[in-house]
Amino acid sequence: MKPHEYLLKHSQKLSEEYPGKYIAVVRDKVVAASRSAMVAFKEAKEKYPKGEIAIFYMPTDEETVTLL
C-alpha cells in the first residue's frame, strides 16, 4: 500500500491519534510523529534510511473546516 492510500484509508483514526502533528509514513505504517515536519522526517530517516518517506500534517479539530 502506498503512503497516500494508507492515509486515505485511516484518516479518521490518524486524525484522532495525531492532531496538530506531522506524521511520517513508510508504506502502510506511521513511523514517526512530531509537531515539526523536519523532526518527523529525520526520525523516520533514521529508522528507514532507504525507505520512501511521506510526510502528512494531521489538523486539529479547530483547523478542520466542515463544508456544508
C-alpha positions, 0 to 999 in steps of 0.5 A: 500500500502506498503512503497516500492510500494508507492515509486515505484509508485511516484518516479518521483514526490518524486524525484522532491519534495525531492532531496538530502533528506531522506524521511520517509514513513508510508504506502502510505504517506511521513511523514517526510523529512530531509537531515539526515536519523536519523532526518527523522526517529525520526520525523516520530517516533514521529508522528507514534510511532507504525507505520512501518517506511521506510526510502528512500534517494531521489538523486539529479539530479547530483547523478542520473546516466542515463544508456544508 
